[in-house]
Amino acid sequence: MLGIDAGQTAVKAVVHDATLRPVATGRSVSPIDRSGDGYAERSHEALWHAVRTAIAGALRRVDPARIGAVAVSGHGDGLHLVDAAGRGVGPAITAMDSRARHEADEIAADPARSAVILARSGQASGASSPGALLLWAQRNRPEWIDAAQAMVFCKDVVRLRLTGDIVTDYSDATASFLEVDAATWSQEVLDAYGVGGLGGLLPPLQGSAAPVGGVTRTAAEQTGLPEGVPVLTGLHDVQASSIGMGALRVGRLACVAGSFNTNGVTTDRTDVDARWQSRLSITPDLRIAMSTSSTASPTLDWALRLLGAQHSEDRDRLISASAALAPESETPVVLPFFAGSPAGLEASGTISGLRSWHGPEHLMRGVLEGIALMHHWHLSALAEAFDFTGDVALGGGISRSTHYAQLVADVLGRPVRVACEDEPGAFGAAALAAVHLGLVESMDAAQSLAQLDRPIFPDADHMRWQRKRMDFDELIRANVPWWKEQSSAR
């Protein structure tokens, strides 16, 4: 099974065997263009090139004829418009984009519109929401709207190039105009976003595990995949990663520190709240209630660039130095909003308590603590409504640092288990393919094959971490008036 995970900055293609063990992996970076104010985009062709490169890297290590099925996971939200031939219309806009912040603010300021969107779609509008971005495009790029046949999502763009079929699944559709309780497109939500006349852009819906078609001859020539290999609809990467961490089970909590700081609990309840997003899962009886922001690897990458530690040896040395600091060391408080912030906050990166005697290791410790503290910030609202069971599953690139994993355990005050799967999103996609082929009995059985490392237990000094959480939250509250003033002036 080939599982493809199309993230916001990289694409991973992983071939798995019948027991869902990875046997070959290909990776490719997918650079983001931030040249416009608030823009975070790439061309559709650049995305496809990254996918082709990743697939080629994986297939060099296996016999392509042995691939039995393909499934794709991809980042959610953003905006992806395609024409009738499946070609991209405009750029592939990622979920790190904030160009539609004024549209999101306009909607938030209207209680009637906001109430409809929250109650029907399961989440409030944000600057990277497909609804706000589609409204922005309608106002600022009408030529995109005129040329578009459909609005799809990142994983659909990839699958469309493989099979030629325009369709999406419920786990991605629930980010936009879906009536979550009925699992159908909602004219009422379209109207509330101000794009009531664009319902014709909404693609057909089907289950994540449903087959869509086979790899076309053109796609076979471009990727090396055998023509005709079945391709499944695919799923949102948060759902896929939860499968790859064995956490798509009621009450299980999964945190990911990747391009986004993603925190979600699997539930069978229908609670909605503006502080989180209630997303349909791969089966109609499950949802993931999640709270996210682009405050993980973009912040770490910024700090590494600033400190001249972009090469792996320099990075590892700096993180080791930060881990070696005494627990009671005074380190700066870092609000990691350097590439975005939670919806509605409109925050910018902030460093407080920086001293002349601080070195790079102190700043790096503050950055890693700030990213870890965002997990707690996001989970605070979810903890009011949901009960968490078991250890916290932790994934994403930063989680490979044992120092960071320990910080997350300390911040949350709960045992943490790091995903052993290097690419849990690709594992989740491949799990769909394994069930489709009959190699694994069910998705629950597939999750049981996902491996987690031993538990990492939190620091016994709970009061020290309680103070850090309080300082972090207080610094956010203190900056809100200034952030709002700066945002309104833009």
Summary of the structure (lengths in Angstrom):
residues: 490
radius of gyration: 21.4
end to end distance: 47.9
largest distance: 63.0
contacts: 1845
relative contact order: 0.13
helix: 42%
strand: 20%
